[in-house]
Amino acid sequence: SQWEAVTYHTLLYHHIAVQEAIKLDGEDVYRAVIMLIDMVGRPWLEGKDWQIPKWQLLQACPSEFNFTGSSKGFEGALGMSGIDGRFFLVALCEGNLCAQRPQALQPGHGRLVVMELDPGSGPSNAFVAGKMRRTSTCMWRTVKVVKLPIPYFRDYSDLAEHKGVLAVTSQENSAIFLGKMVLTKDGLLDPATFDVMKGNIFDFPPTSDCKVSYCNVEAIDFINDRLLVAGSDTMKAKGRQEYQCILKEASMHAFALPGKFHFKSLPDEDL
């Protein structure tokens, strides 16, 4: 359970799946489990014999970064090429201050956690009866924690990158942030200088009577400079959301950025 992010390893050419936050044997804290997986075959290209997607677990390693509970962990991740041939995983904390409720709801304290794999030693970790059995000392080490320049998001649901611009969505605010990342001239991540600049926040379109329409945006990605694709989770049960939220639940959406907006209009440095 708690699968909250999928990204791509640009050096090994494998996918990475992130399990939000679980308690491992013998520990009192919660950690993300980051898994390198190999997609076997291409079911969308190779005909009816490949209709059932197949995958293979290559590696599963916990994060050094830990949480105090399981409900608010990593909610999105980006695989990014770095300086000196290194690879970094940039993970988005769901809650403000990377905390659980009620601290998680204190707006303006979004965090990115930059991690790098320490391969460690020992046989590969394996799953037994759905639980990870640790036989390896491998771990995704915390390299840097970056504060997001977003003043009022109450939560953070996903992130995406396009041409050095970072997109971050909020489910509770029904909004998206766009801001430039500080990368090298070659577009690589340097932990010493990596940062996110102040940018623009756009609300997702409301209903005709100005109520929140896109209540559960949980996924975001760029199609091109002007278009984004999003995915929504199911509506929260037991009256926790207004009735109109059901109209966009469990759906995919395409959004166009405002006509006057352009990536070049985003500031290159904090004002």
C-alpha positions in Angstrom: 0.0 0.0 0.0 0.9 3.7 0.1 2.4 3.8 -3.4 2.7 7.5 -4.0 5.3 8.2 -6.7 6.8 6.8 -9.9 9.8 8.3 -11.7 12.6 7.2 -14.0 16.3 6.5 -13.4 18.0 8.5 -16.1 21.3 6.6 -15.8 20.2 3.0 -15.3 17.1 3.3 -17.6 14.8 1.8 -15.0 11.7 3.0 -13.2 11.6 4.0 -9.6 8.5 3.5 -7.4 8.2 5.1 -4.0 6.3 3.7 -1.0 5.3 6.7 1.1 6.2 5.9 4.6 6.3 2.5 6.5 7.7 1.3 9.7 10.5 -1.2 9.2 11.3 -4.0 11.7 13.0 -2.8 14.8 12.5 0.9 14.3 10.2 3.5 15.9 10.2 5.8 12.9 8.7 5.6 9.4 10.8 5.6 6.2 10.0 5.7 2.5 11.0 2.5 0.6 12.4 3.3 -2.8 12.3 0.6 -5.4 14.2 0.2 -8.7 12.0 -1.8 -11.1 12.5 -3.2 -14.5 9.5 -3.2 -16.9 9.6 -6.4 -18.9 8.5 -6.0 -22.5 6.3 -3.2 -23.9 2.7 -4.3 -23.8 1.5 -1.2 -25.7 3.6 -2.1 -28.7 4.2 -5.8 -28.9 0.7 -7.3 -29.5 -1.7 -9.4 -27.5 0.9 -11.7 -26.1 2.1 -8.8 -24.0 -1.2 -7.5 -22.8 -0.4 -8.2 -19.1 2.4 -5.8 -18.0 5.3 -7.5 -16.3 7.8 -6.0 -13.9 10.7 -7.2 -11.8 12.0 -5.8 -8.6 15.7 -5.0 -8.9 16.4 -3.2 -5.6 14.5 -1.9 -2.6 16.2 0.5 -0.2 14.8 2.7 2.6 15.3 6.5 2.8 17.5 7.9 5.5 15.0 10.7 5.9 12.3 9.6 8.3 8.8 10.6 9.4 6.9 10.3 12.7 3.8 8.7 11.1 2.6 6.8 8.0 -0.1 9.2 6.7 2.2 12.1 5.6 5.3 10.9 3.8 6.7 11.4 0.3 3.9 12.2 -2.2 5.9 12.7 -5.4 9.4 12.2 -6.8 11.7 13.3 -9.6 14.7 11.4 -10.9 17.3 14.0 -11.9 20.7 13.7 -13.5 23.4 15.4 -11.4 26.9 16.7 -11.6 29.9 14.3 -12.0 27.6 11.6 -13.4 25.6 11.3 -10.2 21.9 10.6 -10.0 19.6 12.2 -7.4 16.0 11.6 -6.3 14.1 14.7 -5.4 11.1 13.8 -3.2 8.2 16.0 -2.2 6.8 15.9 1.3 3.1 15.7 1.5 2.8 17.7 4.7 4.2 21.1 5.6 7.5 20.7 7.5 7.4 17.0 6.4 5.3 16.5 9.5 2.0 14.8 10.4 -1.2 16.6 11.4 -1.7 19.1 12.9 1.8 20.5 12.0 1.4 19.3 8.4 -1.4 21.9 7.9 0.7 24.9 8.7 0.9 26.6 5.3 4.1 27.9 3.7 6.5 25.2 4.9 6.8 22.9 1.8 9.9 20.8 1.5 11.8 18.9 -1.1 14.3 16.2 0.0 17.2 15.5 -2.3 18.6 12.0 -1.9 21.4 9.9 -3.4 21.8 6.1 -3.2 24.3 4.6 -0.9 24.5 1.0 -2.3 25.8 -0.4 1.0 26.6 -4.1 1.3 24.9 -7.4 1.7 22.3 -9.4 -0.3 19.5 -7.4 -1.8 16.5 -6.7 0.4 13.5 -8.8 -0.3 9.8 -8.8 0.5 8.3 -11.6 2.6 4.5 -11.7 3.2 4.4 -8.1 2.0 7.0 -6.8 4.4 10.6 -5.8 3.5 13.2 -8.0 5.1 16.4 -6.0 5.4 19.5 -8.0 4.4 21.3 -5.0 2.8 22.6 -1.8 4.3 21.7 0.2 1.2 20.0 3.5 1.9 18.9 6.7 0.0 20.9 9.3 1.9 19.6 12.8 2.5 21.8 15.2 0.6 19.8 18.4 1.0 16.4 19.7 2.2 15.0 22.6 0.1 12.3 25.0 1.3 9.6 25.6 -1.3 8.8 29.3 -1.9 5.0 28.6 -1.7 3.3 30.8 0.9 -0.1 29.2 1.5 -0.3 25.6 0.3 -1.8 23.3 3.0 -0.6 20.2 1.4 1.5 19.0 -1.6 0.3 16.3 -3.9 2.8 15.9 -6.8 5.6 17.5 -8.7 6.9 17.5 -12.3 9.7 19.2 -14.2 10.0 20.7 -17.7 12.9 22.7 -19.1 14.1 23.5 -15.6 10.7 24.6 -14.4 9.2 22.8 -11.4 5.4 22.3 -11.0 4.0 21.5 -7.6 0.3 20.8 -7.0 -1.8 21.1 -3.9 -4.9 19.0 -3.4 -6.3 21.0 -0.5 -5.7 24.3 -2.3 -6.7 23.1 -5.8 -3.8 25.0 -7.2 -0.4 24.6 -9.0 2.9 26.4 -8.4 5.4 27.0 -11.2 8.9 28.1 -10.5 12.4 27.8 -11.9 14.9 25.4 -10.4 18.5 26.4 -9.8 20.5 24.0 -12.0 23.9 24.1 -13.7 24.2 25.6 -17.2 23.9 22.0 -18.5 20.7 21.5 -16.6 22.2 19.2 -14.0 21.5 19.1 -10.3 24.3 20.4 -8.1 23.5 19.8 -4.4 25.6 22.8 -3.4 23.5 25.3 -5.4 20.1 23.5 -6.0 17.1 25.6 -5.1 13.6 26.6 -6.2 12.9 30.3 -7.1 9.7 32.2 -6.4 7.2 31.7 -9.2 3.5 31.8 -10.1 0.5 30.1 -8.5 -2.5 29.3 -10.6 -5.9 28.0 -9.2 -7.4 25.1 -11.0 -10.7 26.1 -12.7 -13.7 26.5 -10.3 -17.3 25.6 -10.9 -19.7 28.1 -12.4 -20.6 29.3 -9.0 -16.9 29.7 -7.9 -16.7 26.5 -5.8 -13.7 24.2 -5.9 -14.1 21.8 -8.8 -10.8 19.9 -8.9 -10.7 18.7 -5.3 -8.3 15.8 -5.5 -5.5 16.5 -7.9 -2.9 13.8 -7.0 -0.7 13.7 -10.2 0.8 16.3 -12.6 3.0 16.3 -15.6 3.9 18.5 -18.5 2.7 17.8 -22.1 4.6 20.8 -23.5 5.3 24.4 -22.6 1.6 25.3 -22.4 -0.2 22.1 -21.5 -0.3 19.9 -18.4 -1.9 16.6 -17.7 -3.3 15.8 -14.2 -4.9 12.9 -12.4 -7.5 13.1 -9.6 -8.0 10.7 -6.7 -11.5 9.6 -5.6 -13.6 11.9 -3.5 -13.1 11.8 0.2 -15.9 9.9 2.0 -18.0 10.6 5.0 -18.8 14.2 4.1 -15.3 15.5 4.2 -15.6 17.2 0.8 -18.4 19.1 -0.8 -20.8 17.3 -3.2 -19.4 18.9 -6.4 -16.1 17.1 -5.9 -17.6 13.9 -7.2 -17.7 15.4 -10.7 -13.9 15.3 -11.2 -13.0 12.4 -9.1 -10.9 9.5 -10.4 -10.3 11.3 -13.7 -7.6 12.6 -15.9 -7.5 16.2 -16.9 -5.7 18.5 -19.4 -5.0 22.1 -18.5 -3.7 25.0 -20.6 -1.7 27.7 -18.9 -3.0 31.2 -19.2 -2.3 32.8 -22.6 0.0 35.5 -21.3 2.1 33.2 -19.2 5.5 32.0 -20.5 8.3 30.2 -18.8 10.6 33.1 -19.6 8.4 35.3 -17.4 9.4 33.3 -14.3 12.1 35.0 -12.2 15.6 33.6 -12.3 16.2 34.7 -8.7 14.2 35.5 -5.7 12.8 39.0 -5.6 
